[in-house]
Amino acid sequence: MARPIIEFQAKIYLNDLINCSRYFGFKADEVWEIILVSDAEKSAIEKKYFPTISAKGLPETLSEVYHMVKSKLIQTKYDLNKKAHSIHVSGTNPKYLVAFNPYRQR
């Protein structure tokens, strides 16, 4: 039962990433970096980078959504940052999945 919900969340998040990439005119070499973070780190990232896309979720499902988004994003032309091969989990209890472009600072 949980698998279809996770797939649906990943699909929505991926659509948000693609739409945001188009809206802000990402070039072919611009990439998303996706990380799992806590409340404080999410705020810090949103203050430093623009655009950012975040999704709140339960820690046990966020990592599955992360892996699903990562695998599907690699298949699209809006590629994922190749350097980010592993999950970046900060803090003890990540609450957000956050995507940002490390080259687009405020």
Sequence and secondary structure as in RCSB ss.txt:
>XXXX:A:sequence
MARPIIEFQAKIYLNDLINCSRYFGFKADEVWEIILVSDAEKSAIEKKYFPTISAKGLPETLSEVYHMVKSKLIQ
TKYDLNKKAHSIHVSGTNPKYLVAFNPYRQR
>XXXX:A:secstr
 HHHHHHHHHHHHHHHHHHHHHHTT  TT  BEEEEE HHHHHHHHHHBSSEEEEE  HHHHHHHHHHHHHHHHT
SSS B TT  S  B SSS  EEEEE TT B 
